Amino acid sequence: MDFSIRTATLEDCKDIARMILELAEYEKVLDQVKVTQKDLEQDGFIKNPFFHGIVAEVPEEHRTIEGHIKVGYALYFYSYSSWKGRAVYMEDLYVMPDFRGMGIGKALMSKVAQLGLAAGCSQLNFTVLDWNKPSLDFYLSQGCTDITASIGYHCLRCEGDKLEQLAKGSA
Amino acid sequence: MDFSIRTATLEDCKDIARMILELAEYEKVLDQVKVTQKDLEQDGFIKNPFFHGIVAEVPEEHRTIEGHIKVGYALYFYSYSSWKGRAVYMEDLYVMPDFRGMGIGKALMSKVAQLGLAAGCSQLNFTVLDWNKPSLDFYLSQGCTDITASIGYHCLRCEGDKLEQLAKGSA
């Protein structure tokens, strides 16, 4: 099946918000999603955007029963390694189930790598949930290394009241 | 001991580069550090910087034998969670060994949290090496959660030749 990958625009936020919910459902964390179409519009399409996006589109004749032609997306942002310098972080990569196995996920990821290299980045970083074996296997097959398994990187997070307390110096 | 925390400027890059090497030595990865003072100047002080920095300074009378008064730093950048929206990522947090136990690390981290909240972020994210128990314990004491241990987040990375291949679609 033909498909195309292009930079996401403001008009894609509705479909990206829909697919974020689909991905969260797959990852069993639907109740955790607070991001709305409006948030995406406000956070990704301002002067110093918090993220960038790309979308995968199929021709009209392959649209879904619901009428969707945007069937995949990736969100990314630029980051920094104090060892290696410029890096790109892929926050999300998603392809709708009926459109998997056609190379769309690989093409989206390849595009993020291209954009990163063009911006002078030497690393592509992202996270995956350890029970999500199909994704983990896919990423490993694409030349990625699980640096939690190999060198012991653990992800830490502070949020909610704890973050407020930390900011006040009262943790 | 008195100390102050302030936004890093171009003139701080020499000291930050020095402390990046000190931290890498502690983390036993000195050979991995490619970032130079010049890289920091170029990547952190352009129109859309790849990172932001803050430094901790002590008064002249407490300078080190080598004459340093900049004794700690944190690097951070803004990021995005497709579930929770705006987030801040702390890339590095370091305090020189002779200046630990005085609250400088806590103050640096608190400042990153403040800056994140001020920018509308609801999460502070970072990584720690699992063998670095003193750091891990410190972060947990500050209200952070180890989301690798609790929900199985693994960090993945693609770099070097593998990243080039991924970008070419030939992985």
Contacts between the chains, C-beta under 8 A, distances in Angstrom:
chain1	res1	chain2	res2	distance
A	20	B	82	4.9
A	20	B	83	7.5
A	23	B	82	7.6
A	24	B	83	6.5
A	29	B	83	6.8
A	32	B	83	5.0
A	32	B	84	7.5
A	33	B	82	7.8
A	33	B	83	4.8
A	34	B	83	6.5
A	34	B	84	5.5
A	34	B	85	6.4
A	34	B	122	7.9
A	35	B	81	7.5
A	35	B	82	5.9
A	35	B	83	6.2
A	35	B	84	6.8
A	35	B	85	5.1
A	39	B	85	5.2
A	43	B	80	6.6
A	43	B	85	6.2
A	43	B	86	6.0
A	44	B	80	7.8
A	48	B	48	6.5
A	48	B	78	7.8
A	50	B	78	5.6
A	50	B	79	7.1
A	50	B	80	4.5
A	50	B	85	7.8
A	50	B	86	5.3
A	50	B	87	8.0
A	51	B	79	7.7
A	51	B	80	3.9
A	75	B	80	6.5
A	75	B	82	5.7
A	77	B	77	7.9
A	77	B	78	7.5
A	77	B	79	5.5
A	77	B	80	5.8
A	78	B	48	7.8
A	78	B	50	5.6
A	78	B	77	7.5
A	79	B	50	7.1
A	79	B	51	7.7
A	79	B	77	5.5
A	79	B	79	6.8
A	79	B	89	6.5
A	79	B	91	7.4
A	80	B	43	6.6
A	80	B	44	7.8
A	80	B	50	4.5
A	80	B	51	3.9
A	80	B	75	6.6
A	80	B	77	5.8
A	80	B	91	5.6
A	81	B	35	7.5
A	81	B	91	7.0
A	82	B	20	4.9
A	82	B	23	7.6
A	82	B	33	7.8
A	82	B	35	6.0
A	82	B	75	5.7
A	82	B	91	5.6
A	82	B	92	4.6
A	83	B	20	7.5
A	83	B	24	6.5
A	83	B	29	6.8
A	83	B	32	5.0
A	83	B	33	4.8
A	83	B	34	6.5
A	83	B	35	6.2
A	84	B	32	7.5
A	84	B	34	5.5
A	84	B	35	6.8
A	84	B	159	7.4
A	85	B	34	6.5
A	85	B	35	5.1
A	85	B	39	5.2
A	85	B	43	6.2
A	85	B	50	7.8
A	86	B	43	6.0
A	86	B	50	5.3
A	87	B	50	8.0
A	89	B	79	6.5
A	89	B	89	7.9
A	91	B	79	7.4
A	91	B	80	5.6
A	91	B	81	7.0
A	91	B	82	5.6
A	92	B	82	4.7
A	106	B	169	7.1
A	106	B	171	7.7
A	107	B	169	7.0
A	109	B	166	6.6
A	110	B	166	5.7
A	110	B	167	6.0
A	110	B	168	7.5
A	110	B	169	4.6
A	110	B	171	7.7
A	113	B	158	6.9
A	113	B	163	5.6
A	113	B	166	4.2
A	113	B	167	3.9
A	114	B	167	4.4
A	116	B	163	7.4
A	116	B	167	7.7
A	117	B	163	6.7
A	117	B	164	7.1
A	117	B	167	5.2
A	122	B	34	7.9
A	122	B	159	5.9
A	122	B	160	7.5
A	122	B	163	7.2
A	123	B	157	5.9
A	123	B	158	7.3
A	123	B	159	4.6
A	123	B	163	7.2
A	124	B	157	6.9
A	124	B	158	4.4
A	124	B	159	7.1
A	124	B	163	5.8
A	124	B	166	7.2
A	125	B	155	6.8
A	125	B	156	7.1
A	125	B	157	5.3
A	126	B	155	7.9
A	126	B	156	5.5
A	127	B	153	4.8
A	127	B	154	6.3
A	127	B	155	5.7
A	127	B	156	6.8
A	128	B	153	7.7
A	128	B	154	5.5
A	128	B	156	5.8
A	129	B	151	7.0
A	129	B	152	5.3
A	129	B	153	6.4
A	129	B	154	7.5
A	130	B	152	3.8
A	130	B	153	7.5
A	130	B	154	5.2
A	131	B	152	6.0
A	136	B	154	7.3
A	136	B	156	8.0
A	139	B	156	5.4
A	141	B	171	7.6
A	142	B	158	7.0
A	142	B	166	5.8
A	142	B	171	4.6
A	143	B	158	5.6
A	143	B	162	3.4
A	143	B	163	7.5
A	143	B	165	5.9
A	143	B	166	5.7
A	143	B	171	4.7
A	144	B	156	4.7
A	144	B	157	6.3
A	144	B	158	4.5
A	144	B	162	7.3
A	145	B	156	6.8
A	145	B	157	5.4
A	145	B	158	7.4
A	146	B	154	5.4
A	146	B	155	7.5
A	146	B	156	5.7
A	147	B	155	4.9
A	147	B	156	6.8
A	147	B	157	5.1
A	148	B	148	5.8
A	148	B	153	7.6
A	148	B	154	4.1
A	148	B	155	5.0
A	149	B	154	6.7
A	151	B	129	7.0
A	152	B	129	5.2
A	152	B	130	3.8
A	152	B	131	6.0
A	153	B	127	4.9
A	153	B	128	7.7
A	153	B	129	6.4
A	153	B	130	7.6
A	153	B	148	7.6
A	153	B	155	4.5
A	154	B	127	6.3
A	154	B	128	5.5
A	154	B	129	7.4
A	154	B	130	5.2
A	154	B	136	7.3
A	154	B	146	5.4
A	154	B	148	4.1
A	154	B	149	6.7
A	155	B	125	6.8
A	155	B	126	7.9
A	155	B	127	5.7
A	155	B	146	7.6
A	155	B	147	4.9
A	155	B	148	5.0
A	155	B	153	4.5
A	155	B	155	6.3
A	156	B	125	7.1
A	156	B	126	5.4
A	156	B	127	6.7
A	156	B	128	5.8
A	156	B	136	8.0
A	156	B	139	5.4
A	156	B	144	4.7
A	156	B	145	6.8
A	156	B	146	5.8
A	156	B	147	6.8
A	157	B	123	5.9
A	157	B	124	6.9
A	157	B	125	5.3
A	157	B	144	6.4
A	157	B	145	5.4
A	157	B	147	5.0
A	158	B	113	6.9
A	158	B	123	7.3
A	158	B	124	4.4
A	158	B	142	7.0
A	158	B	143	5.6
A	158	B	144	4.5
A	158	B	145	7.4
A	159	B	84	7.3
A	159	B	122	5.9
A	159	B	123	4.6
A	159	B	124	7.1
A	160	B	122	7.5
A	162	B	143	3.4
A	162	B	144	7.3
A	163	B	113	5.6
A	163	B	116	7.4
A	163	B	117	6.7
A	163	B	122	7.2
A	163	B	123	7.2
A	163	B	124	5.8
A	163	B	143	7.5
A	164	B	117	7.1
A	165	B	143	5.9
A	166	B	109	6.6
A	166	B	110	5.7
A	166	B	113	4.2
A	166	B	124	7.2
A	166	B	142	5.8
A	166	B	143	5.7
A	167	B	110	6.0
A	167	B	113	3.9
A	167	B	114	4.4
A	167	B	116	7.7
A	167	B	117	5.2
A	168	B	110	7.5
A	169	B	106	7.1
A	169	B	107	7.0
A	169	B	110	4.6
A	171	B	106	7.6
A	171	B	110	7.7
A	171	B	141	7.5
A	171	B	142	4.6
A	171	B	143	4.8
